Amino acid sequence: MAPLPVAIVMSSFEPGGTERQMIELVRRLDRSKWRVEVACLRAGGAWADRIKSVAPVTPFPAPSFRRPSVVHHLSAFVRWCRDRRIAVVHTTDMPSNIFALPAAALAGVPVRIANRREIDPGRSAGAIGMQRAVYGCAHRIIANCRAAAERLLAERVPTRKVSVIPNGIDIGAFKQAAPQGALRRVIVVSNLRPGKGHDVLIDAAVDVMKRFPDAQFDIVGAGAERDRLVARATARGVAHAFTFVGHADDVPARLAAADIFVLPSRSEAFPNAVLEAMAAGLPVVASAVGGILEVVDHGRTGLLVPAGDATALADSLARVMADGALGRRLGAAARAEVAARYSFDRMVSGFEEIYLSELMKRGALGAGHQPQLAAS
């Protein structure tokens, strides 16, 4: 059949978990089946070249949903969908859900797919309410973990609309860490924003360093919380043990050089950082929240601690530091788990199956499998 036109709608191309997953989806969709185009609300970002190298990108730069100019961009998106006879619009986060789902419905796009990739959106009540409303324009909402799916059901999204496709990872991109001797170098990879629990790690480090004075902590990620976190580490007397790396594109190499991965978040959906650490064969110490509970099996592929509990976090980190055999056993089991369950091929296949099943369900494939758009 001729490739079907699918539009992936993203907010921007700034580094982040959603952006990484959706760029890989765009790159890996079977071009014999799909003619892939990308729409975005902001064309800039450190990863813009990554997406532009694999698909055409059209910006619809709506600065705010409250400004009258948004009507112009919505109208332009409607025309764009019709002109390109888009068969599937797939939105990827809250802003793109709000912008593109109703416009795609107005354009008569046969299939509209939304994403839900967070548990606590951390946005205004108005924005959350808008997203709930525009879900009515979607035929399917894809959560990346059961915890996110449960939140959708709690928001009274019909069960028939909710599916789960976990994140994927290219395990071949991660060299298996082979920690020898003492396990002392701890790494966290996460944007520096409230809710990620970096402050909890700093507090836990005070106790860890009483037991293991040679412990080191690498904080990989950028964000507005950096200065506050540096000040906290200084005030706690552990600043000398912390390296604030900032944003880094060489995460696989940094994971390979580390001994233990930690993610002390207070809330998470399905963090890519945990999958990457597991792919690198690192023992994981993480908060027992959200989608982390679905990927980390306590005592087998990592250790789980209560969110916000610095004492419990320190005890688990110290446990791994004191027992190298435990750390290596956890890391090996983690890598095997990721290889078995979380490939990008599985993720992409899941999305492709939903695209086709929804097109068939709605009778949107005509002669020669060309999409039949609704009347304008």
C-alpha positions in Angstrom: 0.0 0.0 0.0 1.1 3.6 -0.4 2.6 5.2 2.7 -0.1 6.8 4.9 0.5 10.4 6.1 1.0 10.6 9.8 1.7 13.8 11.7 3.6 13.8 15.0 2.9 17.0 17.0 5.5 18.1 19.5 5.8 21.2 21.7 9.6 21.7 21.2 12.8 20.0 20.7 14.4 20.8 24.0 16.2 17.8 25.7 13.8 15.7 27.7 12.3 12.2 28.1 9.2 12.8 26.0 11.3 14.4 23.3 13.8 11.6 23.2 11.0 9.0 22.9 9.1 10.8 20.2 12.2 11.6 18.1 13.0 7.9 18.1 9.4 7.1 17.1 9.7 9.6 14.2 13.0 8.1 13.1 11.9 4.5 13.4 8.4 4.5 11.9 8.4 2.2 8.8 8.6 4.5 5.8 7.1 1.8 3.6 3.9 2.2 5.7 4.0 5.8 6.8 4.8 9.2 5.3 6.0 11.0 8.5 5.7 14.7 9.1 6.3 16.7 12.3 4.5 19.8 13.5 5.7 21.8 16.5 4.7 24.7 18.7 8.3 25.9 19.0 10.9 25.1 16.4 14.0 25.6 18.5 15.7 23.4 20.9 19.0 21.6 21.3 17.6 18.5 19.6 16.1 20.4 16.6 18.6 19.1 14.1 18.0 15.5 15.2 14.3 15.7 14.2 14.9 17.8 11.1 17.4 15.2 9.8 14.7 12.5 9.6 11.4 14.3 8.8 10.1 17.6 7.5 9.1 20.0 10.3 6.4 22.7 10.2 6.1 25.2 13.1 2.9 26.6 14.4 4.4 29.0 16.9 1.4 29.8 19.2 3.0 31.8 22.0 0.0 31.3 24.4 -3.4 29.7 24.3 -4.8 32.9 25.8 -3.7 35.2 23.0 -6.0 35.9 20.1 -3.2 35.0 17.7 -3.6 31.3 18.6 -6.7 31.3 16.3 -4.4 32.1 13.4 -2.1 29.2 14.2 -5.0 26.8 14.8 -6.5 27.7 11.4 -3.1 27.2 9.8 -2.8 23.7 11.3 -6.3 22.8 10.1 -5.3 23.8 6.5 -2.0 22.0 6.8 -3.8 18.7 7.8 -6.2 19.0 5.0 -3.6 20.0 2.4 -1.5 17.0 3.3 -4.5 14.7 3.7 -3.1 13.6 7.1 -4.5 10.2 8.1 -3.2 10.2 11.8 -2.4 13.1 14.1 -0.4 11.9 17.1 0.1 14.6 19.8 2.8 14.0 22.4 2.3 16.1 25.5 -0.1 18.5 27.2 0.5 21.6 25.1 0.4 19.7 21.8 -2.7 17.8 23.1 -4.5 21.1 23.7 -3.5 22.7 20.5 -3.7 19.9 17.9 -6.5 17.5 19.0 -9.4 19.9 18.4 -7.9 21.4 15.3 -7.3 17.9 13.9 -11.0 17.0 14.6 -12.0 20.2 12.8 -9.8 19.3 9.9 -11.5 15.9 9.6 -8.4 13.9 10.3 -9.6 10.3 10.5 -7.6 9.2 13.6 -6.4 11.4 16.5 -4.0 9.9 19.1 -3.0 11.7 22.3 -0.2 10.9 24.7 -0.2 11.0 28.5 3.4 10.8 29.7 3.1 12.2 33.2 1.1 11.5 36.4 1.1 15.0 38.0 1.2 17.5 35.1 2.4 20.2 37.5 0.4 22.9 35.6 -2.5 25.2 36.3 -5.9 23.8 37.0 -7.1 25.6 33.9 -4.5 23.9 31.7 -5.3 20.5 33.2 -9.0 21.1 32.6 -8.4 22.1 29.0 -6.4 18.9 28.5 -9.3 16.8 29.9 -11.7 18.5 27.6 -9.6 18.0 24.4 -9.3 14.3 25.2 -12.8 14.1 23.9 -11.4 14.8 20.4 -9.0 11.8 20.7 -9.8 8.3 19.6 -7.1 6.9 21.8 -4.9 8.2 24.6 -1.6 6.3 25.0 -0.1 6.2 28.5 3.6 5.2 28.9 2.9 3.3 32.1 0.0 1.8 34.1 0.3 4.6 36.7 -0.4 7.3 34.0 -3.2 5.1 32.6 -4.8 5.0 36.1 -4.6 8.7 36.3 -6.5 9.0 33.0 -9.2 6.7 34.3 -9.4 8.7 37.5 -10.0 11.7 35.3 -13.0 9.8 33.8 -11.5 9.1 30.4 -13.4 6.1 29.1 -11.5 2.8 29.5 -12.0 2.0 25.8 -9.8 5.0 24.9 -6.9 4.2 27.1 -3.9 2.1 26.1 -0.4 1.6 27.5 2.8 1.5 25.5 5.9 1.6 27.7 8.9 3.7 26.6 11.6 2.1 24.5 15.4 2.1 24.6 18.2 1.1 22.3 20.2 -1.1 24.6 23.0 -1.4 22.1 23.8 2.3 22.7 24.7 1.5 26.3 27.9 -0.2 27.2 27.4 -2.4 30.2 29.1 -0.9 33.2 31.6 -3.2 34.9 32.2 -1.7 38.3 35.3 -3.2 40.0 36.2 -2.9 43.6 34.5 -0.3 45.7 31.2 1.2 44.4 31.4 4.9 45.2 30.4 7.0 42.2 26.7 7.8 42.2 25.0 9.4 39.2 21.6 11.0 38.7 20.4 12.0 35.2 17.4 14.3 35.5 16.4 17.9 34.7 16.9 20.1 37.7 13.3 21.0 38.6 11.1 20.7 41.6 9.8 17.2 42.3 12.9 15.4 41.0 14.2 15.1 44.6 17.8 16.3 44.1 17.4 18.0 47.5 16.6 14.7 49.1 19.8 13.2 47.6 21.9 16.1 49.0 20.5 15.5 52.4 21.1 11.7 52.1 24.7 12.4 51.0 25.4 13.8 54.5 24.8 10.4 56.0 26.3 8.4 53.2 29.6 10.3 53.5 29.8 9.7 57.2 30.1 6.0 56.3 31.9 6.4 52.9 33.9 9.6 52.9 35.1 8.9 49.3 31.6 8.8 47.8 31.1 11.0 44.8 27.8 12.3 43.2 27.4 13.4 39.6 24.3 15.5 38.9 23.7 15.4 35.1 21.0 17.7 33.9 20.2 21.4 33.6 17.4 23.5 35.1 16.3 26.4 37.2 17.0 24.6 40.5 20.7 24.5 40.0 21.8 27.5 42.1 19.4 26.5 44.9 20.8 22.9 44.9 24.4 24.1 44.9 23.6 26.3 47.8 22.0 23.4 49.7 25.0 21.2 49.1 27.3 23.9 50.4 25.1 24.5 53.5 25.1 20.7 54.2 28.9 20.5 53.9 28.9 18.1 51.0 29.5 20.4 48.1 33.0 19.0 47.5 31.5 15.6 46.7 29.0 16.9 44.1 29.7 17.7 40.5 26.9 19.6 38.7 27.6 18.5 35.1 24.7 20.4 33.4 23.1 19.1 30.2 25.1 16.3 28.6 24.8 14.5 25.3 27.2 11.7 26.3 24.9 10.1 28.9 25.8 6.5 27.9 29.5 7.2 28.5 28.8 8.9 31.9 26.6 5.9 33.0 29.4 3.5 32.0 31.8 5.5 34.2 29.5 5.4 37.2 28.9 2.7 39.9 25.3 3.4 41.1 22.3 5.2 39.6 19.9 7.1 41.8 16.5 8.8 41.0 15.0 10.3 44.2 11.9 11.8 42.5 8.7 12.6 44.4 6.6 11.8 41.3 7.4 10.0 38.1 5.5 8.4 35.2 8.0 6.2 33.4 11.4 7.8 33.5 13.8 7.1 30.6 16.7 7.8 32.9 15.9 4.6 34.8 15.7 2.5 31.7 19.0 3.9 30.5 20.8 3.2 33.8 19.4 -0.3 33.7 20.6 -0.8 30.1 24.1 0.3 31.3 24.0 -2.5 33.9 24.0 -0.1 36.9 22.3 -0.9 40.2 19.4 1.5 40.6 18.2 3.1 43.8 15.0 5.0 43.2 11.8 6.3 44.7 8.9 3.9 44.9 6.5 6.0 42.9 4.6 5.9 39.7 6.0 4.0 36.7 9.2 3.3 38.6 7.3 0.6 40.4 6.6 -1.1 37.0 10.2 -1.4 35.9 12.3 -1.7 39.1 11.7 -5.0 41.0 12.9 -4.3 44.5 15.7 -6.5 45.5 16.1 -8.0 42.0 16.7 -5.2 39.5 17.2 -2.4 42.0 16.3 -1.0 45.4 13.2 1.2 46.1 12.8 3.7 48.8 9.9 5.9 50.0 9.9 9.3 48.2 11.3 12.2 50.1 12.9 9.9 52.8 16.6 11.0 52.9 17.4 8.4 55.6 16.0 5.5 53.7 17.8 6.7 50.5 21.1 7.0 52.4 20.7 3.5 53.9 20.0 2.0 50.4 23.0 3.8 48.8 25.2 2.7 51.7 24.0 -0.9 51.4 25.1 -1.0 47.7 28.4 0.7 48.5 29.1 -1.8 51.2 28.3 -4.9 49.1 29.8 -4.8 45.6 28.5 -8.2 44.8 24.9 -7.0 45.5 25.5 -4.0 43.2 26.8 -6.1 40.4 24.0 -8.7 40.8 21.3 -5.9 40.7 22.9 -4.3 37.6 23.1 -7.5 35.6 19.5 -8.3 36.3 18.5 -4.8 35.4 20.2 -5.0 32.0 18.6 -8.3 31.2 15.2 -6.9 32.2 15.5 -4.0 29.8 16.7 -6.2 26.9 13.8 -8.5 27.3 11.0 -5.9 27.7 11.8 -2.4 26.6 13.1 -2.3 23.0 12.4 0.6 20.6 11.1 -2.0 18.1 8.4 -3.1 20.5 7.4 0.5 21.3 7.2 1.5 17.6 5.3 -1.6 16.7 2.8 -0.8 19.4 2.1 2.6 18.0 1.9 1.4 14.4 -0.6 -1.3 15.4 -2.8 1.3 17.1 -2.6 3.7 14.1 -3.7 0.9 11.7 -6.4 -0.5 14.0 -8.0 2.9 14.5 -7.9 3.6 10.8 -9.6 0.3 10.0 -12.1 0.7 12.9 -13.2 4.0 11.4 -13.3 2.9 7.8 -10.7 5.4 7.0 -8.8 3.3 4.5 -10.2 3.4 1.0 -9.2 1.8 -2.3 -5.4 1.3 -2.4 -5.4 1.9 1.4 -5.4 5.7 0.8 -6.9 7.6 3.8 -10.4 8.9 3.3 -10.7 12.3 5.1 -14.0 13.5 6.5 -15.7 16.2 4.6 -14.4 19.7 5.3 
